[in-house]
Amino acid sequence: MNILEKEHRCDGGLYSEAKSGAESRRIMLLIDTLETGGTERSLLQFCAHLDRSRFVPTVVSLYRGNRLMRNFQEQGIDVRTTELKGKYEFRRASRAIGDLVDQIEPDLIHTMLFRANQVGRWVGLRKKRPVICSLVSVPYDPVRLQCEPQLSYWKHRCIRIIDRFSSRYVDRFHAVSHTVKISYEQTLGIPSNKMSVIPRGRMGSIHGRLSGLQAAELREKYSLPADKKILLNVGRLIPQKDQQSLIKAMRYVVQQEPNALLLIAGDGPLRRELEDEVESSDSACHVRLLGNVDDVERLLLLADCFVFPSISEGLPGTVIEAMMAGCPVVASDIAMLKEMIDDGQTGLLVQQQNPRSLANGILRMLNDTELSKRCATRAREVAVSKYDIGNVVRQMEQLYVDVLDEYERR
């Protein structure tokens, strides 16, 4: 290691920080909030593994909601927030971010999520900075209106027009999957050569099973009887995650597997509705809503099966974590999950929004030991080869270099 660099160790891994004299590029990473969503957690792991001898990150959140701010700060990451109250306020946000660009003087602006994408594009244009936009979902697919009934057709169309118009001011798009790339090519007309596909990354250090003592402690924490077969779902409680179908599926599961217990980790606007659905179902004592938890990784090592019935995704980080942990996965057969999972080899795919099909997949995974072991082993191998956080960060670093070089040659 160069004597001008300082070595740091943190929960996320080992990184280097340039002290002085070493050439490094400043990167502003602009995001809507620092809540506990998949994109925010992915950003945290990304920053923890970024080579600080080459890139100096500053994370900037636009709106109120900063549960993960301390986690970033503990990694030695500079974090700023404008804490805007409104849902959009693009003009105020643009002025605030423009001021921060003058202070921080980033070489490149990297944005993610819709509101940050819009603000970052206009600021990059005005301040003459190259812009990379991460595309992490498929918001213009028809299923979006199904997932969000409160979102009117005309509002959805207006958002799409704004996004399409401002996309011309982006130097490069980063899509987290081929499914996302194809969706944006079709819905916004973004040229294929302006998009790079780089998946989200996760650490693969935790896998296998918990020791007897660790399992006992975790079961005691959540009051889980030792004879229960644990099904785990992790995700925000929103329509697109379709926990409703999962709760309905438990009625069929417990008829054949009375020791099955479903844990749903996460929170969101549908919590009260889902709680009511659990209480009124025949399988109420077999379903628990845990809310936000801080030990998902350990729960994955305890679980007998990870269940993910989502009907719309970009690249679900929780599925990557389950694969990394060697937890067998049963998931819906949407395009994104077909991209990740080889049915019958690295997991099971079932018909989306079909509780009976979902229950059959769960029961098959619970009762077929050979299938469960094969899927767990092969899924981990695939996850380590495709989604290892170190490899993903190196790809993103190369994308930064390419975009900066192209911009400087203009």
LOMI-998085 format. One record per atom (N, C-alpha, C): z, y, x. Coordinates in steps of 0.05 Angstrom, whole numbers, padded with zeros to 5 digits, always signed. Each point is the difference from the previous one (the first is absolute). Layout:
N
ZYX
...
% end
This chain:
410
+00000-00024+00017
+00000+00024-00017
+00000+00025+00018
-00016+00019-00009
-00002+00026+00015
+00028+00013+00000
+00007+00012+00024
+00027+00011+00002
+00003+00025-00018
-00022+00010-00010
+00002+00024-00018
+00005-00009-00028
+00001-00026-00005
+00004-00010-00027
+00028-00010-00003
+00011+00002-00024
+00026-00010-00006
-00002-00023-00020
+00015-00022+00005
-00002-00023-00017
+00023+00001-00021
-00008-00007-00025
+00019+00000-00022
+00000-00027-00013
+00023-00009-00010
+00000-00024-00016
+00012+00007-00028
-00013-00010-00020
+00009+00006-00028
-00003-00026-00016
+00009+00001-00025
-00002-00023-00017
-00029-00010-00003
-00019+00019+00001
-00028-00007-00004
-00013-00011+00025
+00012+00002+00023
-00012-00010+00024
+00003+00018+00024
-00017-00003+00019
+00002+00016+00025
-00024+00019+00001
+00006+00025+00006
-00022+00019+00003
+00006+00018+00024
-00021+00014+00009
+00002+00018+00022
-00004+00029-00010
+00015+00018+00012
-00002+00028-00008
-00007+00016+00025
-00021+00016-00001
-00008+00016+00023
+00019+00023+00003
+00012+00004+00024
+00019+00021+00004
-00015+00026+00008
-00017-00002+00020
-00015+00024+00008
-00021-00009+00019
-00021+00015+00002
-00021-00007+00019
-00019-00021-00008
+00006-00015-00021
-00018-00021-00010
-00016+00010-00023
-00026-00004+00000
-00017+00010-00021
+00006-00016-00026
+00006+00014-00021
+00005-00013-00026
-00012+00017-00022
-00006-00012-00023
-00011+00014-00023
+00021+00002-00022
+00001+00023-00012
+00018+00004-00023
-00013-00008-00026
+00013-00017-00015
-00010-00010-00025
+00018+00009-00023
-00011+00014-00020
+00015+00007-00024
-00006-00022-00021
+00021-00014-00009
-00003-00021-00020
+00010+00011-00026
-00018+00006-00018
+00006+00013-00025
+00001-00019-00023
+00022+00000-00016
+00004-00019-00021
+00014+00014-00024
-00003-00011-00024
+00011+00013-00024
+00030+00002+00002
+00014-00022+00003
+00029+00000+00003
+00008-00021+00020
+00026-00002+00005
+00011-00022+00018
+00018-00017-00017
-00009-00009-00023
+00014-00019-00016
-00004-00028+00010
+00007-00021-00015
+00001-00027+00011
-00025-00016-00009
-00022+00013-00004
-00025-00015-00007
-00012-00014+00023
-00021-00015-00005
-00013-00016+00021
-00013+00017+00021
-00013+00022-00008
-00013+00018+00019
+00020+00013+00018
+00022+00009-00011
+00021+00013+00015
+00012-00019+00021
+00006-00025-00009
+00012-00019+00018
-00020-00008+00022
-00026-00002-00007
-00020-00006+00020
-00002+00022+00021
+00003+00025-00009
-00001+00023+00018
+00024-00001+00019
+00023-00008-00010
+00024-00002+00017
-00005-00020+00022
-00010-00024-00007
-00004-00021+00021
-00022+00009+00019
-00021+00014-00010
-00021+00009+00017
+00010+00020+00021
+00016+00019-00009
+00011+00020+00019
+00018-00012+00020
+00015-00021-00008
+00019-00013+00018
-00014-00014+00023
-00025-00008-00004
-00015-00015+00020
-00022+00017+00014
-00003+00025-00008
-00020+00017+00012
+00007+00006+00029
-00020+00000+00017
+00004+00005+00028
+00005+00030+00005
+00025+00007+00004
+00007+00028+00002
-00009+00013+00026
-00009-00016+00019
-00011+00011+00024
-00028+00011-00005
-00012-00008-00022
-00027+00008-00006
-00001+00018-00025
+00018-00005-00019
-00001+00014-00026
+00029+00009-00008
+00002+00025-00007
+00026+00011-00008
-00001+00005-00031
+00014-00016-00016
-00003+00002-00029
+00020+00021-00012
-00010+00014-00020
+00018+00016-00017
-00007-00008-00029
+00020-00011-00013
-00003-00009-00028
+00007+00024-00019
-00017+00006-00018
+00005+00022-00019
-00003-00010-00028
+00021+00004-00016
-00002-00008-00029
-00001+00026-00017
-00016-00002-00021
-00005+00024-00016
+00020+00005-00022
+00009-00022-00013
+00015+00004-00025
+00028-00012+00003
+00017+00006-00019
+00028-00010+00001
+00000-00030-00003
+00019-00012+00014
+00002-00029+00001
-00001-00010+00028
+00023-00002+00014
+00000-00005+00029
+00020-00022+00008
+00000-00022-00015
+00020-00021+00006
-00004-00012+00027
-00024+00001+00010
-00006-00013+00026
+00002+00020+00024
+00006+00025-00006
+00000+00020+00021
+00018-00007+00023
+00024-00009-00006
+00019-00008+00021
-00011-00023+00017
-00014-00019-00013
-00011-00022+00015
-00021+00009+00021
-00016+00020-00008
-00019+00011+00019
+00015+00015+00023
+00020+00015-00007
+00014+00015+00020
+00015-00018+00020
+00010-00023-00010
+00013-00019+00017
-00019-00012+00021
-00026+00001-00007
-00021-00010+00019
-00008+00022+00020
+00013+00023-00002
-00008+00022+00018
-00025+00014-00009
-00006-00001-00025
-00025+00012-00011
+00006+00028-00012
-00016+00019+00008
+00003+00027-00011
-00009-00001-00030
+00017+00009-00018
-00006-00001-00029
+00003+00028-00011
-00019+00009-00015
+00001+00025-00015
-00005-00005-00029
+00010+00017-00017
-00005-00002-00029
-00001+00027-00013
-00019+00004-00018
-00001+00026-00015
+00015-00002-00026
+00006-00024-00009
+00016-00005-00024
-00009+00016-00024
-00026+00000-00005
-00011+00013-00024
+00010-00014-00025
+00005+00015-00021
+00011-00011-00024
-00021-00010-00019
-00022+00014-00002
-00021-00008-00019
-00015-00025+00008
-00016-00011-00019
-00014-00025+00005
-00024+00005+00018
-00012+00023-00001
-00024+00006+00016
+00004+00024+00018
-00001+00024-00011
+00005+00025+00015
-00017+00000+00026
-00025-00006-00003
-00017-00002+00024
-00002+00026+00016
+00000+00023-00014
-00003+00025+00015
+00025+00006+00017
+00023-00004-00012
+00025+00005+00015
+00002-00021+00023
-00007-00025-00006
+00001-00021+00020
-00018+00006+00023
-00024+00010-00006
-00020+00006+00021
+00010+00022+00018
+00013+00021-00012
+00011+00022+00016
+00022-00010+00018
+00018-00017-00011
+00023-00010+00016
-00010-00018+00022
-00019-00018-00005
-00010-00017+00021
-00016+00015+00020
-00015+00020-00009
-00014+00018+00019
+00019+00013+00020
+00023+00009-00010
+00020+00012+00018
+00010-00020+00019
+00005-00025-00009
+00010-00021+00018
-00021-00007+00021
-00025+00000-00007
-00021-00005+00020
+00001+00021+00022
+00004+00025-00008
+00002+00022+00020
+00024-00005+00019
+00022-00011-00011
+00024-00005+00016
-00003-00024+00018
-00009-00022-00012
-00001-00026+00014
-00025-00002+00018
-00022+00013-00009
-00025-00001+00015
-00010-00029+00004
-00003-00016-00022
-00009-00027+00003
-00029-00001+00008
-00007-00021+00014
-00028-00004+00008
-00015-00014-00023
+00014-00013-00018
-00012-00015-00022
+00019-00002-00023
-00011+00001-00025
+00016-00003-00024
-00008-00027-00013
+00021-00016-00005
-00005-00026-00012
+00015+00000-00027
-00014-00003-00022
+00012+00002-00027
-00001-00027-00014
+00018-00003-00020
+00001-00024-00016
+00012+00007-00027
-00010-00012-00021
+00006+00004-00028
-00014+00025-00011
-00006+00000-00026
-00019+00020-00011
+00007+00029+00005
+00025+00008-00006
+00006+00028+00003
+00000+00010+00029
+00010-00017+00018
-00001+00007+00028
-00028+00000+00010
-00017-00018-00010
-00028+00000+00008
-00014+00026-00007
+00005+00010-00024
-00013+00025-00008
+00009+00024+00017
+00026+00002+00004
+00011+00022+00016
-00010-00002+00028
+00002-00024+00012
-00008-00003+00028
-00029+00007+00005
-00018-00007-00019
-00028+00006+00003
-00006+00030+00001
+00013+00015-00018
-00005+00029+00000
+00013+00014+00024
+00023-00010+00008
+00013+00012+00023
-00016-00006+00026
-00009-00025+00002
-00017-00007+00023
-00025+00017+00002
-00012+00005-00023
-00024+00017+00000
+00006+00028+00009
+00022+00011-00011
+00007+00028+00005
+00010+00004+00029
+00015-00020+00010
+00012+00003+00026
-00016-00014+00022
-00023-00010-00007
-00019-00012+00019
+00013-00023+00015
+00010-00019-00015
+00012-00025+00011
-00014-00024-00012
-00006-00021+00016
-00011-00024-00012
+00020-00014-00018
-00011-00013-00021
+00017-00012-00020
-00008-00029-00004
+00020-00018+00000
-00003-00028-00008
+00016-00004-00026
-00013-00012-00020
+00013-00005-00025
+00003-00031-00003
+00024-00009-00005
+00005-00028-00006
-00004-00005-00030
-00015-00020-00006
-00005-00009-00028
+00016-00026-00004
+00020+00001-00018
+00019-00022-00001
+00000-00014-00027
-00018+00008-00019
+00000-00012-00026
-00028+00002-00012
-00003-00009-00025
-00026+00002-00014
+00004+00016-00026
+00005+00026+00003
+00008+00016-00024
-00021+00005-00020
-00026-00004+00007
-00021+00006-00019
-00012-00025-00013
+00012-00023+00005
-00008-00024-00015
+00009+00003-00029
-00014-00012-00019
+00007+00003-00028
+00029-00009-00006
+00010-00019+00016
+00027-00010-00006
+00021+00022+00003
-00006+00021+00014
+00019+00022+00004
+00009+00012-00027
-00019+00003-00018
+00006+00011-00027
+00017-00020-00015
-00005-00025+00004
+00016-00021-00013
+00029+00001+00011
+00003+00004+00026
+00026+00000+00013
+00016+00025-00008
-00014+00022-00004
+00014+00025-00006
-00011+00012-00026
+00010-00010-00023
-00010+00009-00026
+00005+00030-00005
+00019+00012+00014
+00005+00029-00003
-00021+00017+00014
-00016-00013+00018
-00021+00014+00014
-00025+00001-00017
-00007+00023-00010
-00023+00002-00018
-00027-00005+00016
-00020-00007-00015
-00027-00004+00012
-00009+00025+00014
+00004+00024-00013
-00010+00024+00011
+00016+00009+00025
+00026-00004+00000
+00015+00006+00024
-00008-00018+00023
-00004-00025-00006
-00009-00020+00021
-00027+00009+00011
-00018+00008-00018
-00026+00009+00009
+00001+00025+00017
+00018+00019-00008
+00003+00025+00015
+00010-00006+00028
+00020-00017+00002
+00011-00007+00026
-00022-00012+00018
-00016-00017-00012
-00022-00013+00015
-00020+00021+00010
-00007+00019-00016
-00019+00021+00008
+00012+00017+00023
+00025+00007-00002
+00013+00015+00022
+00000-00017+00026
+00006-00025-00002
+00001-00018+00023
-00027-00002+00013
-00020-00004-00017
-00028-00003+00010
-00009+00025+00014
+00006+00024-00012
-00009+00025+00012
+00013+00005+00027
+00027-00004+00002
+00014+00006+00025
-00005-00021+00021
-00010-00023-00007
-00004-00022+00020
-00021+00008+00021
-00016+00020-00006
-00020+00009+00020
+00013+00013+00024
+00025+00008-00002
+00014+00013+00022
+00017-00019+00016
-00005-00026-00003
+00015-00020+00015
-00018-00011+00023
+00012-00001+00024
-00016-00010+00023
-00003-00030+00000
+00022-00014-00008
-00001-00029-00002
+00019-00010-00021
-00008-00020-00015
+00018-00013-00019
+00010-00026+00012
+00025-00006-00005
+00012-00025+00008
+00007-00015-00026
-00013-00023-00005
+00006-00017-00023
+00017-00023+00009
+00021-00006-00016
+00018-00022+00008
-00011-00028-00005
-00023-00001-00014
-00012-00026-00006
-00029+00003-00007
-00015-00021+00001
-00028+00001-00008
-00003+00006-00030
+00019-00010-00015
-00001+00006-00029
+00002+00030-00005
+00018+00013+00014
+00003+00029-00003
-00025+00014+00010
-00011-00008+00022
-00025+00012+00011
-00022-00001-00020
-00005-00024-00011
-00022-00003-00020
+00005+00017-00024
+00025+00001-00009
+00006+00016-00024
-00007+00029+00004
+00008+00012+00023
-00006+00028+00005
-00030+00005+00005
-00014-00019+00012
-00028+00003+00003
-00014+00002-00028
+00010-00016-00018
-00012-00001-00027
+00008+00024-00018
+00026+00008+00002
+00010+00020-00018
-00002+00028+00010
+00001+00005+00026
-00002+00027+00011
-00025+00004+00016
-00015-00021+00005
-00025+00003+00016
+00005+00005+00029
+00023-00008+00011
+00005+00004+00028
-00017-00018+00017
-00014+00010+00020
-00018-00017+00016
+00016-00021+00015
-00011-00024+00002
+00014-00022+00013
+00007+00006+00029
-00018+00015+00014
+00005+00006+00028
+00021+00021+00005
+00011+00011-00021
+00023+00019+00003
+00026-00014-00005
+00000-00026-00005
+00024-00014-00006
+00006-00022+00020
+00025-00002+00009
+00009-00021+00017
+00021-00016-00015
-00002-00027+00001
+00019-00017-00014
+00021-00009+00021
+00024+00008-00004
+00023-00009+00016
+00023-00006-00019
+00010-00024+00000
+00021-00007-00020
+00027+00013+00007
+00018-00002-00020
+00027+00007+00006
+00012-00021+00018
+00020+00008+00016
+00013-00019+00018
+00029-00005-00007
+00010-00023+00008
+00028-00006-00003
+00009-00016+00024
+00026+00002+00005
+00012-00016+00022
+00002-00029-00007
-00006-00018+00018
+00001-00028-00006
+00023-00014+00014
+00021+00015+00007
+00022-00012+00015
+00019-00017-00016
+00000+00004-00027
+00018-00014-00017
-00015-00021-00016
+00007-00025+00003
-00012-00021-00015
+00017-00025+00001
-00008-00020-00015
+00016-00025-00001
+00020+00000-00022
+00023-00012+00004
+00021+00000-00021
+00026+00011+00012
+00017+00010-00018
+00026+00010+00008
+00018-00023+00008
+00019+00005+00018
+00020-00020+00007
+00017-00005-00025
+00015-00021+00000
+00017-00006-00022
+00020+00022-00006
+00011+00012+00021
+00019+00022-00004
-00013+00025-00011
-00024+00006+00011
-00015+00024-00009
-00008-00003-00029
-00009-00024-00007
-00008-00005-00028
+00024+00002-00019
+00022-00010+00009
+00024+00001-00017
+00009+00028-00004
-00001+00017+00021
+00008+00028-00002
-00018+00015-00019
-00026-00005+00002
-00019+00014-00017
+00003-00009-00029
+00004-00026-00004
+00005-00010-00028
+00025+00012-00011
+00020+00003+00016
+00025+00012-00010
-00004+00029-00007
-00015+00015+00017
-00005+00028-00006
-00013+00004-00027
-00019-00017-00007
-00015+00003-00025
+00010-00020-00021
+00021-00014+00005
+00012-00019-00020
-00022-00021-00008
-00011-00012+00020
-00021-00020-00004
+00011-00028+00004
+00002-00016-00021
+00010-00028+00003
-00017-00016+00020
+00012-00017+00015
-00013-00015+00021
-00022-00018-00011
+00002-00009-00025
-00020-00019-00010
-00025+00014-00012
-00001+00027+00000
-00022+00014-00012
-00024+00001+00019
-00024-00004-00013
-00025+00004+00015
-00008+00029-00004
-00002+00015+00022
-00004+00029-00002
-00029+00007+00000
-00008+00016-00020
-00026+00012-00002
+00004+00030+00005
-00016+00012+00017
+00004+00028+00007
-00025+00016-00005
+00004+00023-00013
-00022+00020-00003
+00011+00026+00011
-00017+00014+00015
+00007+00026+00012
-00022+00020-00007
+00008+00023-00012
-00019+00020-00007
+00011+00021-00019
-00013+00023-00001
+00008+00020-00019
-00003-00010-00028
+00017+00009-00018
-00001-00008-00028
-00018+00018-00015
-00026-00006+00003
-00021+00016-00012
-00020-00019-00013
-00017+00009-00019
-00018-00018-00014
-00018-00017+00018
-00011+00012+00022
-00019-00015+00016
+00012-00024+00014
+00027+00000+00004
+00013-00023+00013
+00004-00023-00020
-00002+00005-00025
+00000-00020-00022
+00024-00019+00002
+00024+00011+00004
+00024-00017-00001
+00004-00010-00029
-00012+00013-00020
+00002-00010-00027
-00010-00029-00003
-00023-00005+00012
-00011-00027-00001
+00018-00020+00014
+00012+00009+00022
+00018-00018+00015
+00025-00007-00016
+00011+00019-00014
+00024-00005-00016
-00008-00019-00023
-00023+00003-00012
-00009-00018-00021
-00006-00028+00011
-00010-00001+00025
-00006-00026+00012
+00026-00016+00004
+00022+00013+00004
+00025-00015+00005
+00008-00017-00023
-00008+00007-00024
+00005-00017-00024
-00011-00028+00004
-00024-00001+00011
-00013-00026+00005
+00011-00014+00025
+00006+00016+00020
+00011-00011+00025
+00026-00015-00005
+00019+00012-00014
+00026-00012-00003
+00001-00024-00019
-00021-00003-00015
-00002-00024-00017
-00003-00025+00017
-00014+00003+00023
-00003-00023+00018
+00018+00002+00025
+00008+00024+00007
+00017+00004+00024
+00024+00018-00008
+00020-00012-00013
+00023+00016-00010
+00016+00014+00021
-00003-00008+00026
+00015+00012+00021
-00015+00024+00013
-00023+00007-00011
-00015+00022+00011
+00014+00027-00007
+00000+00018+00020
+00012+00026-00004
-00018+00021+00012
-00009+00019-00016
-00018+00021+00009
+00015+00025+00008
-00005+00010+00024
+00011+00026+00009
-00023+00020+00003
+00003+00023-00013
-00019+00021+00002
+00012+00023+00015
-00010+00006+00023
+00011+00021+00017
-00018+00024-00001
+00011+00023-00008
-00016+00024-00003
+00010+00017-00023
-00009+00024-00002
+00007+00018-00022
-00024+00016-00009
+00002+00013-00022
-00022+00015-00010
+00003+00007-00030
-00020+00014-00011
+00002+00010-00027
+00002-00022-00022
-00008-00024+00006
+00001-00022-00020
+00027-00015+00000
+00019+00009+00016
+00025-00016+00002
+00013-00006-00026
+00004+00021-00016
+00014-00004-00026
-00016-00019-00018
-00026+00004-00001
-00017-00017-00016
+00001-00030+00009
+00000-00004+00026
+00002-00027+00010
+00027-00012-00005
+00021+00016+00003
+00027-00010-00006
+00002-00009-00029
-00012+00016-00018
+00000-00008-00029
-00015-00026-00004
-00023-00003+00014
-00016-00024-00003
+00015-00024+00010
+00015+00003+00022
+00016-00023+00011
+00021-00007-00020
+00014+00020-00011
+00023-00006-00018
-00009-00014-00025
-00025+00006-00009
-00009-00011-00025
-00015-00027+00004
-00004-00008+00025
-00015-00025+00005
+00018-00024+00000
-00013-00024-00002
+00014-00025+00000
+00011-00007+00027
-00010+00014+00021
+00008-00007+00027
+00016+00022+00013
+00016+00015-00016
+00014+00023+00010
+00018-00006+00023
+00013-00023+00000
+00019-00007+00022
-00015-00010+00025
-00026+00000-00001
-00016-00010+00022
-00015+00023+00014
+00005+00025-00008
-00014+00023+00011
+00020+00022+00007
-00002+00011+00024
+00017+00022+00008
-00016+00022+00012
+00005+00025-00009
-00013+00023+00012
+00020+00013+00019
-00007-00001+00026
+00019+00008+00021
-00001+00030+00006
-00021+00014-00009
-00004+00028+00009
-00009+00000+00029
+00002+00023+00013
-00008+00002+00028
+00021-00014+00017
-00009-00017+00019
+00018-00014+00018
-00009+00005+00028
+00019-00004+00019
-00006+00005+00028
-00003-00025+00017
-00001-00023-00013
-00003-00025+00015
-00021-00018-00011
-00024+00012-00005
-00022-00015-00010
-00008-00023+00019
+00001+00006+00026
-00008-00020+00020
+00017-00025-00002
+00026+00003-00003
+00018-00023-00003
-00004-00014-00026
-00006+00015-00021
-00005-00013-00026
-00026-00017+00001
-00019+00009+00016
-00025-00015+00003
+00005-00027+00015
+00019+00001+00018
+00007-00025+00015
+00016-00019-00017
+00014+00011-00021
+00015-00017-00018
-00016-00011-00023
-00021+00015-00008
-00015-00007-00024
-00016-00025+00004
-00004-00015-00022
-00017-00023+00000
-00029+00007-00006
-00004+00023-00012
-00027+00009-00007
+00000+00030-00005
-00021+00013+00010
-00004+00029-00005
-00022+00002-00021
+00006+00015-00021
-00019+00002-00023
-00009+00029-00003
-00027+00003-00002
-00012+00027+00000
-00022+00002-00020
+00006+00007-00025
-00020+00000-00022
-00015+00026-00004
-00001+00017+00020
-00012+00027-00002
-00029-00002-00010
-00009+00021-00014
-00027+00001-00011
-00017+00021+00015
+00012+00015+00018
-00016+00020+00015
+00014+00005+00027
-00014-00003+00022
+00012+00004+00027
-00021+00010+00019
+00011+00013+00022
-00017+00007+00022
+00003-00021+00022
+00024-00002+00011
+00008-00022+00018
+00031-00001-00002
+00011-00019-00015
+00029-00001-00005
+00016-00008+00024
+00016+00018+00010
+00016-00006+00024
+00020-00021-00005
+00011-00003-00025
+00020-00020-00006
-00012-00028+00002
-00026-00003-00006
-00012-00026+00003
-00003-00007+00029
-00008+00020+00016
-00001-00004+00029
+00027-00009+00011
+00022+00013-00009
+00027-00007+00009
+00007-00028-00008
-00007-00008-00024
+00005-00028-00009
-00015-00020+00018
-00025+00006+00005
-00016-00018+00017
+00012-00001+00028
+00008+00023+00011
+00012+00001+00026
+00026-00017+00001
+00015+00001-00022
+00026-00014-00001
-00003-00029-00005
-00025-00009-00006
-00004-00028-00006
+00011-00008-00027
-00001+00019-00019
+00008-00005-00028
-00025-00006-00016
-00001-00023-00013
-00024-00007-00016
-00006+00021-00022
-00025+00007-00003
-00008+00022-00018
-00016-00011-00024
+00007+00010-00024
-00016-00004-00024
-00007+00028-00010
-00026+00005-00003
-00009+00028-00006
-00023-00001-00019
-00006+00023-00012
-00022+00003-00019
-00027+00000+00015
-00021-00008-00014
-00026-00003+00013
-00017+00025+00000
+00012+00023+00006
-00015+00024+00002
-00015+00001+00026
-00020+00018+00002
-00017+00000+00024
+00015+00003+00026
+00020+00019+00000
+00015+00004+00025
+00015-00024+00009
+00012-00014-00019
+00016-00024+00008
-00018-00023+00007
-00024-00001-00011
-00019-00020+00009
-00009+00005+00029
+00001+00025+00008
-00007+00008+00027
+00022-00010+00020
+00024-00001-00010
+00023-00007+00017
+00007-00030+00000
-00004-00013-00024
+00011-00027-00003
-00023-00020-00006
+00000-00021+00015
-00018-00023-00004
+00014-00019-00020
-00010-00001-00024
+00013-00015-00021
+00004-00030+00007
+00025-00009-00001
+00007-00027+00006
+00005-00005+00030
-00006+00020+00017
+00004-00004+00029
+00021+00019+00011
-00001+00026-00008
+00020+00019+00009
+00016+00011-00023
-00004-00011-00024
+00014+00009-00024
-00014-00010-00024
+00010+00007-00024
-00013-00007-00025
-00008+00026-00015
-00024+00000-00010
-00010+00022-00017
-00001-00009-00028
+00010+00016-00019
+00000-00007-00028
-00013+00023-00016
-00007-00007-00024
-00014+00020-00017
+00019+00024-00006
-00011+00023+00004
+00016+00024-00004
+00007+00005-00029
+00023+00012-00005
+00010+00006-00027
+00001-00025-00018
+00006-00023+00012
+00002-00024-00015
+00026-00014+00007
+00021+00004-00016
+00026-00012+00006
+00000-00030+00003
-00016-00014-00016
-00001-00029+00001
-00012-00009+00027
-00022+00013+00008
-00012-00006+00026
+00018+00006+00023
+00014+00022-00002
+00020+00007+00021
+00022-00020+00001
+00010-00009-00022
+00022-00020-00001
-00010-00026+00012
-00025-00008-00006
-00010-00025+00012
-00002+00002+00030
-00009+00023+00010
-00001+00003+00029
+00027-00001+00013
+00020+00013-00012
+00027-00001+00011
+00011-00029+00000
-00004-00014-00022
+00011-00027-00001
-00014-00019+00020
-00026+00005+00003
-00015-00016+00020
+00011+00005+00028
+00005+00025+00007
+00010+00006+00026
+00029-00010+00004
+00016+00001-00021
+00028-00010+00003
+00001-00030+00002
-00018-00014-00013
+00002-00029-00002
-00017-00016+00020
-00019+00013+00012
-00017-00013+00020
+00008+00009+00028
+00017-00016+00012
+00012+00007+00026
-00022+00002+00022
-00019-00018+00000
-00021+00001+00020
-00017+00025-00003
-00007+00008-00024
-00015+00024-00005
+00016+00025+00009
+00025+00000-00007
+00017+00023+00007
+00002+00004+00030
+00004-00022+00015
+00002+00002+00029
-00026+00008+00012
-00022-00011-00010
-00027+00006+00011
-00006+00030-00004
+00005+00010-00024
-00006+00028-00006
+00017+00018+00017
+00026-00006+00003
+00018+00016+00016
-00009+00002+00029
-00006-00023+00011
-00008-00001+00029
-00026+00014+00005
-00020-00006-00016
-00026+00012+00004
+00000+00030-00006
+00015+00008-00020
+00001+00028-00007
+00012+00016+00023
+00021-00010+00012
+00012+00014+00023
-00021+00002+00023
-00014-00021+00005
-00020+00001+00021
-00021+00022-00005
-00009+00002-00025
-00020+00020-00007
+00012+00028+00002
+00025+00003-00010
+00013+00026+00000
+00004+00010+00028
+00008-00017+00018
+00005+00008+00028
-00026+00009+00013
-00022-00015-00006
-00026+00006+00013
-00013+00026-00012
+00005+00006-00025
-00014+00022-00013
+00018+00025-00003
+00026-00004-00004
+00017+00023-00009
+00022+00006+00019
+00001-00012+00024
+00021+00007+00019
+00000+00030+00006
+00023+00012-00002
+00002+00029+00002
-00010+00011+00026
+00005-00014+00022
-00009+00009+00026
-00031+00002+00001
-00013-00021-00010
-00030+00000+00000
-00011+00022-00018
+00013+00003-00023
-00009+00021-00019
+00003+00028+00012
+00022+00005+00012
+00004+00027+00012
-00020+00005+00022
-00006-00020+00017
-00020+00005+00021
-00027+00006-00012
-00007-00012-00023
-00025+00007-00013
+00000+00028-00010
+00022+00009-00012
+00002+00027-00010
-00001+00020+00024
+00013-00006+00022
-00001+00017+00023
-00029+00004+00010
-00015-00022+00000
-00028+00002+00008
-00016+00017-00019
+00007-00002-00027
-00014+00017-00019
+00007+00030+00005
+00024+00006+00007
+00008+00027+00007
-00018+00010+00023
-00002-00016+00021
-00015+00007+00024
-00029+00005-00008
-00012-00018-00015
-00028+00003-00008
-00005+00025-00016
+00017+00006-00019
-00004+00024-00016
+00004+00025+00016
+00020+00001+00017
+00005+00023+00017
-00024+00004+00019
-00010-00021+00012
-00023+00002+00018
-00024+00011-00015
-00006-00011-00024
-00023+00009-00015
+00003+00030-00007
+00024+00008-00008
+00005+00028-00008
-00004+00019+00024
+00009-00008+00023
-00002+00017+00024
-00029+00002+00010
-00017-00020-00007
-00028+00001+00009
-00017+00018-00017
+00010+00008-00023
-00016+00017-00018
-00005+00028+00012
% end
